[in-house]
């Protein structure tokens, strides 16, 4: 049980040191003002639903331009534009769509949350992995386990005529 705890502790430390992401000055972004910077369009939602769905525009399309944003610093804009270059349309907008519910308001909130998540992911900087070697004790223990396993497997074999 002690070995398992050590492994779990070592693994969690490894994750904290190597894969914990940091946000590039994310704390100063006012997410409430994000909706004011967006262009919000509505359209008829796809799928089945009959007469009502053919009349009501519940699908929400949110357009946001990182380069024209007042919420982000120049550094943040550059990071987003480099990371999400494939998500930008011809005019430089990020397009997010939601048609998950029958309510236009719910779809609008969902689309804005998706956009916020996209921005947060774009501003996330993944720390590079530090190269490490297994400790000497771990290497010795692994070698011992392999030796024991080899003996167990050799005992399963049929005895040959040369074995004494």
TARAUR-V622067 format. One record per residue. N is the residue number from 0. RES is the residue in one small letter. SS is DSSP state (~ for helix, > for strand, _ for the rest). PHI is phi in whole degrees, -180 to 180 (none if undefined). Layout:
[[N,RES,SS,PHI] [N,RES,SS,PHI]]
This chain:
[[0,x,_,none] [1,x,~,-65] [2,x,~,-63] [3,x,~,-62] [4,x,~,-62] [5,x,~,-64] [6,x,~,-65] [7,x,~,-63] [8,x,~,-63] [9,x,~,-65] [10,x,~,-66] [11,x,~,-66] [12,x,~,-65] [13,x,~,-60] [14,x,~,-64] [15,x,~,-60] [16,x,~,-75] [17,x,~,-110] [18,x,_,-111] [19,x,_,-71] [20,x,>,-94] [21,x,>,-117] [22,x,>,-92] [23,x,_,-82] [24,x,_,53] [25,x,~,-78] [26,x,~,-67] [27,x,~,-93] [28,x,_,-84] [29,x,_,-94] [30,x,~,-70] [31,x,~,-68] [32,x,~,-84] [33,x,~,-62] [34,x,~,-62] [35,x,~,-69] [36,x,~,-83] [37,x,_,-91] [38,x,>,-98] [39,x,>,-113] [40,x,>,-117] [41,x,>,-121] [42,x,>,-152] [43,x,_,-72] [44,x,_,-76] [45,x,_,-84] [46,x,_,95] [47,x,_,-78] [48,x,_,156] [49,x,_,81] [50,x,~,-63] [51,x,~,-63] [52,x,~,-69] [53,x,~,-78] [54,x,~,-103] [55,x,_,-101] [56,x,_,-97] [57,x,_,-104] [58,x,>,-71] [59,x,>,-119] [60,x,>,-118] [61,x,>,-109] [62,x,>,-113] [63,x,>,-142] [64,x,_,-105] [65,x,_,-64] [66,x,_,-71] [67,x,_,-100] [68,x,_,-71] [69,x,_,-95] [70,x,_,-77] [71,x,_,-105] [72,x,_,-78] [73,x,~,-63] [74,x,~,-63] [75,x,~,-64] [76,x,~,-61] [77,x,~,-63] [78,x,~,-61] [79,x,~,-64] [80,x,~,-65] [81,x,~,-73] [82,x,~,-73] [83,x,_,-107] [84,x,_,-60] [85,x,_,-78] [86,x,_,-87] [87,x,>,-78] [88,x,_,-85] [89,x,_,-64] [90,x,_,-91] [91,x,_,90] [92,x,_,-102] [93,x,>,-94] [94,x,>,-108] [95,x,>,-126] [96,x,>,-125] [97,x,>,-143] [98,x,_,-141] [99,x,_,-71] [100,x,_,-119] [101,x,_,-88] [102,x,_,-100] [103,x,~,-66] [104,x,~,-64] [105,x,~,-63] [106,x,~,-66] [107,x,~,-65] [108,x,~,-64] [109,x,~,-64] [110,x,~,-65] [111,x,~,-67] [112,x,~,-66] [113,x,~,-61] [114,x,~,-63] [115,x,~,-61] [116,x,~,-65] [117,x,~,-63] [118,x,~,-65] [119,x,~,-62] [120,x,~,-65] [121,x,~,-67] [122,x,~,-88] [123,x,>,-76] [124,x,>,-109] [125,x,>,-85] [126,x,_,-72] [127,x,_,-68] [128,x,_,-73] [129,x,_,-89] [130,x,_,-74] [131,x,_,-133] [132,x,_,-108] [133,x,_,-66] [134,x,_,-63] [135,x,~,-60] [136,x,~,-63] [137,x,~,-68] [138,x,~,-64] [139,x,~,-65] [140,x,~,-63] [141,x,~,-63] [142,x,~,-63] [143,x,~,-65] [144,x,~,-62] [145,x,~,-66] [146,x,~,-65] [147,x,~,-63] [148,x,~,-63] [149,x,~,-63] [150,x,~,-64] [151,x,~,-59] [152,x,~,-69] [153,x,~,-67] [154,x,~,-72] [155,x,~,-79] [156,x,_,-68] [157,x,_,-71] [158,x,_,-67] [159,x,_,-90] [160,x,_,-70] [161,x,_,-93] [162,x,_,-72] [163,x,_,-110]]
